[in-house]
Amino acid sequence: MNTQEHLAAPDGTRLAYDTTGEGPVAVYAHGMLLSRQAEAAMGLFGWDAVEALPGRRFVRYDARGHGASTGRAEAADFTFPQYADDLLALLDRVGDGQPAAGMGSSLGCATMLTAAVRAPERFDRLVLVIPPTAWDTRPAQADLYRRLADATEEGGPAAFGAVLAGAPVPSSLADVPGFPPREIGADPGLLPYLLRGAAASDLPSREEIAGLSQPALILTWADDPGHPVSTAEQLADLLPGAELHIAADAASIRTWGDRIARFLA
C-alpha cells in the first residue's frame, strides 16, 4: 500500500513522497524535469520487484519544483547540494536510524552521490542510474542548460518544449514508446531556475567519491550525451567493488528493476 505524504523544508518548500512496505529504507530520486508520475508514464523503469522485497520500506519523492512538490523561483534552490539537503531531511523523516539504500536516476543520481559524500553514514549501498555529465563533460552540458534557460525566459515553456521535441533519441531508447516524454514533470514556471541551478552544479570531486565505501550498482544506457557512458565507467572505477551494467536497448533497460531488487536483497 502506498502512503502519500508531504515534508515541509525550512524554506517553505513542500516535498511530496510516498512509501511502500516496512523495514529499512530504500529511497529513490527521479531525474531532472521528471517526477514519480512522469517516470511511471514512460514505462521504462519498473519498480515491482523492488516494491515486493520483504523487509524494505521503499520511498519515492518528487524533487523540489517537480511533480507534486513545490519550489521557489530561485536558481540556488535547484543545485545538487540543495537537492541533497532535501534528501537528507526526508531520510530524517522516514528513516529508522539505520542506513538507507540510496537510489537515483540522472539528477537523482547526482543527488545521491552529493548526499553520500556529505553524510556517508546515512547510506549502506548506492544504486546509480544513468549518471549525468560530470567533470570534463560538465561544462558543455552546463552551457546547454544556460542557453535553454535563456530560450525559455524569452519564449516561455513552449520554446523549451520545441527544443526537447527536436532532441535526438539515443539508439538504446529508439524502441521506447514513451521516450522522449511528451510532457515534462516540472513546474513550467520554474524551468529557467531549474536549468540555471543544474548549470551551476557538478558531481562531487573524484577524490570525494573515491572515499565512499558503500557497494554500488551502476546502470546506464548507451549513446546518450546527456548521460555519457564515460561518467558511469569513471564511477565504477572510483567506487570499490562497483557493478556496472550498460544497456544497449530497451529490453536490457527493463531488466534493471530485477537487477536492483537482487542488489538490495
N, C-alpha and C positions, 0 to 999 in steps of 0.2 A: 504494500500500500504506500503511495506517495503522499507525503505531507508537505503542503505549500506553506512557507513561512517567509518572514522578512527580517532583515537585520539593519538597524539604523547605524550608519557610520558617524563619526564625530562631526563631520562637516554637513550632516543632514541628508546625505545620500542614503537611499533605501535599496538594499540588495535583496533580491528575490531568490529563494533557493528551495529545493525540495529534497526529501530524504526517503530512502527505501531500506528496510531491514534494520537489524540491530547488531551492535558489536563495534569493533574498532573501525574507524572512519576510513573510507576510500573516497577522496574528493576529486571532482573533475571540473576543469575550467575550459570553456569553449574558445574558439578563435575570434579574431577581431572582425567586427561587423556582422557577427552571427549571434546566436542565442540558443538556449535549450530548444526552443520551438523551431527555429530556423534549421538547426542541425538535424532535428528529427524529420523535418520536411525533405531534406536532402536524401535521407535514407541510406547514408553512406556508412555511418558509424553505428554498429549495433551493440546495445548495452545489455541485451537479455541475459547473456552468460554471466556478466558481472553482477547484475541485479539478483541473479539466482544463487550467488555464492552464499553459503551458510556462514553465519558468524561475522558478517560485514555490514556496516552501515554505509550505503552508497549515497553520496551527497553531490548534487549538481546545482550550479547557481548561474545567474546572469550577471556578467561583469557590469560595473557601473556604466551607465549610458547605453546599455544593451537590453533587449528583451523587456522584461517586466521590472527591471531595476531603473532607478532614476540617475540623473547626473547633472552637473553644473557646466555652464559654458566657460570652462577654464581648461586650456591645454595641459596645464600642470596636473590636472586631475586624471589624465589618461596616459601617464608614463608607467613603465614597468614597475618602478618602486611603489607607486600608489596602488596599482593592482595587487602587488604583493602584500601591502598593508591590509587591503580588504580581505585577502585570502587568510592571512593570519588571524584577523579579527573574526572571520567566520569560523575558523578552527577553534577559537576561544569559545564560541557559542555552541558548536555541535560536538566538539571533542570530549573525550572522557579522561583526559590526562595521558593517554597513550599516543605514541607517534602515529601519524596518518600515512596512508599511501597517497601520494600526490600525483595526479594525472592531469595533463593539459595538452591542448592542441593549438599550435601556432602561437597566438598571443597567450593562450593558456599555458603553453609550454614555457614561454618566457616568464610568465607569472610564477610558475612552479620553481623554476631554477633560481629566480631572484629571491623568492621566499626561502628556499632551501639553503642558499648561501648565507642569508641573513640569520636564519634560525634552523640549523641542520638537525637539531634535536627534535624538531616537530615532525619529521618525516622518517619513515622506515624504509621506503622504496619509492622509486620515481618511474612514471610512465610518460615518456616524452614523445608526443605525436606531431608529425610534420614540423620539426623545429624551423623557426623563421630564419631569415638572413641575419648574420651576426658577424661582428668584427670586420674582416676585409670586404665582405659583401654588403655590409650595412649602409655605407654612405650612399651608394646608388639607390637603394631602396628608400632611404630617408629623403633623398631629393625627389623621388617619385611621389612620396606622401605629401611633401610640401607643395608640389605642383598640383596634385589632386585637391589639396585644401584650397589653394588659390582658385582653381576652376570651380569648386563647389561654392565658395563665397561669391563668385561672380555670377554663376549660372544656376545656383541652387542645387538641391538633391538630384534633379533631373539630369544635370550635366554630369554629375558623378555616375549616375546610373548608365548613361550613354557610354562612358569610358569603360565601365565594368562589363557591359554587354559586348563590347568590342575586343575585350582582352582574349588572347589565345588560350585555348584549353590544353593543359598538359596531356600528352598521349596516354598516360596512365589513367586519365579520367575521361577519355573520349567516349566511353560507353556508359557513363553515369547519367541517367535521365535528369536528375535534379541538379546537375552542375553545368555551368555556374548557377548559384541560387538566383531565382527570379526577383526576390526581394531581400534587402538587407535586414539584419536583425538588430540594428542600432537605431537610436533616435535620429531621424534625418536632420533635425535642427542642430545636433551636436557633431555632425560629420567633420566640419573643419577642425574642431578641437580634438576629436579622436585622432585624426590624421596627423595633426601637429604634435600631439603627445607621443604618437608612435615614432615620428621623425626624430624626436629628441631622445629616444630610448635605444638601448642595445643590451644584449645579454651581459651578465657578469663576466669579468675577465676570465681568460682561460685558466689562470692561476687559481682564482677563487673556485671555479668549477672543479678543477683537479683536486681540490681539498675535500670534496664530498666523498663519503664512503658508502652511500646507500646503493644497493643493487638497482640497476636501471634497465628498462626495456625501451628501446628507441625504435619508433615506427615512422617511416617516411615513404613518400611515393616519388617516382622518377619524373624528370623533365619539367620541373616547376621552379622557375627562377625566384619566385617569392618564398619558396621553401626548398632551398637547394640541398641536394644530397650532401654537399660538402659540409654543411653545418652538422648534419646528423653523423657523418663519419668522424668529424673532429670531436664531437661529444662522446662518441663511442670510444675514441682513443683516450679521452681525458678521464672518463668515469671508470673506476676499476670494475672489471667483470661485467661491463655492459653488453647487452644483447641487442644487435641491430638487425632490423628486417626492412628491406627496400622492396616496395610493391611496384610491379610493372603494369598492373591492370586492376580494374575494379574488383574482379573475383578475388585477387590477392588481398586487396584492402578489406574486403568483407570477412576475412579471417581474423582481423585484428581483435574483435571482441573476444573471441575464444582464446587468442594468444594472451590478451590482458588478463582474462579470468584465470588461466593457468599460472601466469606470473604472480598474481595476487594470492592464489591458493598455496 
